[in-house]
């Protein structure tokens, strides 16, 4: 599965380590470490580092939106192009 996910992303990994320590993303290791801590302890981030926490949450929201768009069900027009009607899904499942 790992290889499949890498292939889907063009060889790019997406995980916590990459989020924090991507080369060139942060000015230095200390900044990357601080961002990682704020991400892990958002209650502290709300009080002491609200600007960093906002940036983290914005990035997470964008990543979620991208993931949701990638998993959207086939649109009605696309179903018609593929010759699938509304009721075909349940019949196809029962046939298997």
C-alpha positions in Angstrom: 0.0 0.0 0.0 2.9 2.4 0.8 4.2 2.1 -2.8 0.7 2.7 -4.2 0.2 5.8 -2.1 3.6 7.1 -3.1 2.8 6.5 -6.7 -0.5 8.3 -6.4 1.3 11.3 -4.9 4.0 11.3 -7.6 6.6 9.9 -5.1 5.9 12.5 -2.5 5.4 11.4 1.1 2.9 13.0 3.3 3.3 12.3 7.0 4.1 14.1 10.3 7.9 14.0 9.8 7.6 15.5 6.4 5.2 18.2 7.7 7.7 19.3 10.3 11.1 18.8 8.8 10.7 19.4 5.1 14.0 20.9 3.9 13.5 24.6 3.1 10.1 24.9 4.7 11.3 26.4 7.9 14.2 28.8 8.7 15.9 26.3 11.0 15.4 23.1 13.0 14.2 25.0 16.1 11.4 26.6 14.2 10.3 23.3 12.8 10.4 21.8 16.3 8.3 24.6 17.7 5.7 24.2 15.0 5.6 20.5 15.7 5.0 21.1 19.4 2.3 23.7 18.8 0.6 21.2 16.4 0.7 18.5 19.1 -0.4 20.8 22.0 -2.9 23.1 20.4 -4.2 24.4 23.8 -0.8 25.9 24.5 -0.6 27.2 20.9 -3.9 29.0 21.4 -2.5 30.9 24.4 1.1 31.5 23.4 1.5 31.0 19.6 -1.9 31.9 18.0 -0.2 33.0 14.7 1.6 29.7 14.3 -1.5 27.7 15.3 -3.6 29.5 12.7 -1.0 28.7 10.0 -1.1 25.0 11.1 -4.9 24.9 11.1 -5.1 26.6 7.7 -2.7 24.0 6.2 -4.6 21.2 7.8 -7.9 22.5 6.4 -6.4 22.8 2.9 -5.1 19.3 3.1 -8.5 18.0 4.2 -10.2 19.9 1.4 -7.8 18.4 -1.1 -8.4 14.9 0.3 -12.2 15.3 0.2 -12.1 16.5 -3.4 -10.1 13.5 -4.4 -12.7 11.2 -2.8 -15.8 12.9 -4.1 -18.4 10.4 -5.5 -18.9 10.3 -9.2 -21.1 13.2 -10.3 -24.5 12.5 -11.9 -23.3 13.6 -15.3 -20.3 11.3 -15.1 -22.6 8.4 -14.1 -24.8 9.1 -17.2 -21.6 9.1 -19.4 -20.6 5.8 -17.9 -24.1 4.4 -18.5 -24.9 4.0 -14.8 -28.4 4.9 -13.5 -29.4 5.6 -9.9 -30.6 2.1 -9.2 -27.7 0.3 -10.8 -25.4 0.6 -7.8 -27.5 -1.6 -5.5 -28.1 -4.2 -8.2 -24.4 -4.3 -9.0 -23.5 -4.9 -5.3 -26.1 -7.7 -5.0 -24.7 -9.3 -8.2 -21.3 -9.7 -6.6 
